[in-house]
């Protein structure tokens, strides 16, 4: 297996390519004179699950916010689908609205409750549809946030460390749920995470962001469902940790 291959510029398709959900070409972002993203280029195919690793402050969240449209970028550097949804580390639920109303928030259709309830059933929270957010556990609140993203039928789902604040067991359950929902709906996914194991369990590709560029773009060809005991899993984990400076 060819481990930890760098990303070649020739592999980046044109901004208008078919079959490609995301194209980033030559994106640079700087704050207070410090370059965070440096002529960054990569692409994500339609239906592909990509995980993004990097040290704290490497620009992962900056990139995600740009892809989400929360931060502006020159149009010649970015192509993303119009249907996008973001799940952040915090659920960001409105405490004065019941669960199903949080899920349907912003839906512009007369029967918004119907898809909201269907999305709650998908994340196994149909029984909590009328609950108040403050009565939910951390895992339940994050599942509501996931339902709120899915109900918009996104072509691109952006996950910004959505499991970071959860306990270990709930985190494993959420990883399994996200993997199953991705297989059902098949949006393109970019998962920002610090967890190498999480990236290898879920992603088709793992990218490492370093010094403002994609330093590593590694395909993950392990069969699903994936197991930590697989020798290739362990080999990839070791190599990715080394790329992050952990030996």
N, C-alpha and C positions, 0 to 999 in steps of 0.2 A: 504494500500500500504506500502511495506517495504522500507522505505526511507534510502538513503545514506548508502548502504551496502558496507563494505570493500571488496577488491578483495582477494579471497582466492587463494593460490598458486596451489591448486588442480584443479582450473578451467583453468589453463594455459595448452593448448594442446602441444604435442611434436612439434619440429620445422618442421617436415615433414608432418604434418597433412593435409589431404585433406579437402576442403571446408573452409580453413582458409587462409586469405590473408597475415596477419602479425602475427608473434609470436616474442615477446621480452621476453627473459628469463635470468634473472641475469645480466642485463646490468648496468655497472658502468662507469660513466664519471667524471673525476676530472680535474680541471684547477688551476694551481698555488697552489696546495695543498688543494684546496677546492672541496669537493665532490658535484657535481651537480645532478647526477643520481646515486642512491644508491641501487644496486642489484635489479634494476627495472624489473618487469615482467607484461605482459598483452598480450592480443591477439585481433585481429580484424577479423571478419568473412568476407568472400567474399560478396561484395555488401552491407556491413554494413556501416552506417554513424555514426562516433564517434566524439564527441566534447571533447576537452581537455582544461580545465580551470586551472588557477593557478595564483598566484601573480607574479608580475614582478620579474625576476631573479630566478624563480622556476625551470627553465630548460626546459620549453616548446619548445623553438626554438632549443635548443641543441638536444632534442629528435627528432624533425622534421628533422633537418639537417642529423642526423644519419640515419633515415629511408629513406631519399632521396639519401643516398650514398655520400653526400657532406663531411661528417666526417666518418672516418673509425671506425669499431667496430669489435671485435673478432667474427669470423663466428659462433662460438658455442652459441652466445647470440642473434642471430638475423636471422629471415627468412622473406624476403620480396619478392614480385613478381618482375620480371625483368622489366615489363612495369610500370614505375612510372612517375608522372609529379607533378610539384610544382607550386603553385601560391603564390607569396610573397605579402607583404603589398604594395610594390611599383611595378608598372607594368613591369619595366625593359625592355622597348621597345627600339629598336635601332632607333634613330631619322632620320637616313639617309636611312632607308628602309620603303617603303610604308606599310600600315597596313597588307595587305595580305601576303607580304613577311616576316613580323614579325611573322605571324602565322605559315607559312610554314618553318621557320628557323630550319634547322637541319633535315628535313624530307629527307630520302634517297630514293626517288622514282622520276621517270621521270615526273609524272603528279602531282607534289606536290601542284600546284595551285588549283586543283579540290577539294581535301579535305579541304584545307584552306578556300576556299570560302564557302563550306558547313558548316564549323564550325562557320564562321562569320554570316551566316544566322541563325544558331541556337542561337547565342547570340544577335540577332536582330541588327547586324551591317553590313549586306551585302551592304548597300548603302554607307558605308564608306571604302570599300575595298581598294580604291586607294588613300585614304587620307594619309597625313603625320602625324606621331604620335603627333607632337607638336600642331596640330590643334584640337586634341581630348579633350573632357572634362575628368575630373578625372574618372567618371563612365564609359565612353566609353573606356578609356585606360585600365581600369581593366577588362572590358569585352573582350578586345583583348587578354589580358594575359590569361583569362579563355579559350578563343578559342584556343590559342596556346597550352594549356595543353590538352584540349579535343581532338585535332586533332591527338594526339599520342595514342589515345585509351588506356588510362592507366587502369591497373587493380587496382592501388592504386593512388588516388588523394590526395595530401597533400596541405592544405590551411593554410598559415601562416598569420593569421590576415588580410585577403585580403580586408576587408571592413573598416579597422580602420581609414583610411584617408578620407573617403567619408562623405558627409553631410547626415543627418538623412534620408531624403526621398530617396536619391540614394541608401543608405545602405539597406533600406527595399526592394527596387526593386531588388538589387543584391542578397539578401537572397532568395527572391522568385525565381529568375532565377536559382540560384545554386540548390535549392531544386527540381525544375522541371527537370533540366539537369541530376541530380543524378537519379531521377526516370526513365528517359529515358535510360541512359547508364549503370547504376548500378555498378560503380566501388566501391571498398572499399574507404572510405573517412576518413581522420583524419583532423579535423578543429581545429586549435589552435586559441583561442579567449579569450578576457577578458570579453565578453558580455554574461551574464547568459541567458538573454532572447533569444539571437541569438542561443545559444546552445540548448535551449529547443524547439525553433521553428523548428530546422533542424535535430537534431540528434536522432538516435535510443538509444544511450547511452551517458552519460556525465561522464567523468572521471575528478577528481580533483588531480592535482599533487602537493604534499606538502612534503617538506623535502626529496626530491629525490625519492619518491615512490608514487604509486597510492594510495592515502588515501581514495578515494571514487570512486566507479564504479556503477553508477546509471542507470538502464534501464529507458527509457522514453516510456511509453506505451500509450501516448495520441494519439487520432485519428488525422489523417491529413485530411485537413489542420488544423493547430493548432491555437488556439485563446488565447490571453492574459486573456480574461474574464473567462476562464475555471478555476473553483476552484482548480483542481488538478495542473494546470499550476502554479498558485500562490503559492500553497503549496510547490511544487518542487523548485520554485525560492527562496522562503524564506529559505528552507533547504540548498540549494547550496550556497547562499550568506553567511549563517552562517558558512558553511564549509570553506569558504574563509576568514572568520573573519569579515564579515560585518553583523551587527545586526540592 
